[in-house]
Amino acid sequence: MGLRETKMERTRQLIADKAFELFTAQGFATTTMEQIAAAAEVGPRTLYRYYATKESLLLTFVEQKLDAALDVLRAQPEDVPLPEALYKLVDYVLRTVAESGDRIIAVYELAWRTPSARAQLSDKTSHWRRELATEISRRMGGRSAELAAALASANTMTVIEVSIHNWVSSGGRANMRRLTHRALDLLREGAVPVPTPRARSAT
């Protein structure tokens, strides 16, 4: 990364951090883009060049961490079994929660209270799930594995989302790693009901 790109990334991160400080101090709805620009000491035009909306500012931390988790999976050698490679991704999320718990709680609580942010969070996680499915499919052997890859991606995302939801709802008091491992165990043990058609009686 060159000097110009490094400076741009620092500015992007500074804006996001200052926005987050304002969101938590005075609320998402009452914070304006003009206030964020002033706090970050940039002009409004510069701010809009980096972030088009307040929602994108609020969720940039989640997006960055999800992208980084996907990079963890992509970095796994091809000979690593897929379940193990997927756990490396999940473990990165767990470490992120341990390191940045207060920020994650604040972001999710603000997003849950704000319909527009909640909708954008859903869009971002859906996009991430599709990218994850693409990587899983590639590792499984291409187009013939698309359905299994989509299910594996959905399972992985669901475990993360359900665990984070329960953890945030507890105010961060629950053990996130224990919640996640329990969710994974339930899937491995076949303890999660799967829709099954009624067996036809023999005639």
Number of C-alpha atoms within 10 A of each C-alpha: 7 7 8 9 10 11 12 13 14 12 18 19 17 16 24 23 19 18 24 24 15 17 22 14 10 10 12 20 11 10 17 13 18 14 15 25 19 14 16 19 15 15 13 14 11 14 22 13 10 17 17 11 12 22 18 17 23 23 22 21 18 17 16 10 15 20 14 15 21 20 13 17 21 17 11 16 10 10 8 10 11 16 9 12 20 22 14 18 20 23 16 18 20 19 13 15 20 15 11 10 18 13 16 20 20 17 21 21 16 20 20 14 12 14 11 13 23 18 13 15 22 12 12 17 16 14 12 18 23 15 16 26 23 19 17 25 21 15 16 15 11 13 11 11 16 17 12 14 24 19 14 19 23 17 16 19 18 14 20 19 14 14 23 24 16 17 21 21 14 12 14 17 10 15 13 23 19 12 18 22 14 14 19 16 13 13 14 10 8 9 10 11 8 7 6 6 6 6 6 6 5 4 3
